[in-house]
Amino acid sequence: MKIFVLVKPNCRQESVEKMEAGSYIIRVNAPPIEGRANERVIELLAKALGVAKTRLELISGHKGKRKTFRLD
């Protein structure tokens, strides 16, 4: 299953907002430096979906705001 995410780094409050089917807006307070924001996005998305972090794989958008994850 593919999950599409729009990431907003450096936000004051963290949140996960579900948009359309399989699409999310995730706000994180981590900066987009050295993958810190990506790590936090994976943590928040896994918690929102109720799955383990290891089940999520970032397949595109490693350095961009638009990311695609695969859920195994």
N, C-alpha and C positions, 0 to 999 in steps of 0.2 A: 504494500500500500504506500503510495506517495503522499507526502504532506508538504504543502507549500507554506513558507513562512516569510513575513516581512519583519525584519528586526530593526528596532529603534534603540541604539545603544546610548549610554550616558543619561538615562532618564532618572528622575528623582524617585519614582515609585515603579516597582516591577509589577508587570501584569501579563496575563495571557488572555487574548480576546479572540474568540472564534468568529470567523467571518462566514464564508460559504463552506460547503462540504470540502473538508481536507485543506482548508486555508486558515491561517492564524496571523495575528499581529502580536508580536511579543516585545514588550518593553523591558530592558534590562538596565541595571545601573553600572554594569561593567563597561570599561572602555574597549573599543575595538583594536586592542593592541595585543600582539602575541597570542591571539586566539582566546583571550579571556572572555569576550562576549559570546563566542561560539560555545564555549564550555557551559556558560550560564544558561544559554538558550536551550541546550540539550537537557540540563537539569530541570528547568521550568516546564519544558514540553513533555518530558517523561512523567513528571508529577501530574500535569494536567490530563494526560492520557491514561494514567494509572499503570504505566509499564516501567520496566527497568531501563536505565540509561543505556545499557549495552544493546538493547533491541533497536535503538535509533542509530541510523548511519547517515551522516551528511554526505550527499552525493553530488551536490553542486552549490556554488555560491560561497565558497570558503572565505573569500575576501570581499563579498558584496553584502548588501542589505537584504536581497532576495535570495532565499535559500530553499533547497529541496532536500527533504529527508526521506529515507526509506524506513518503514517500520516492518520488522521481520516478525 
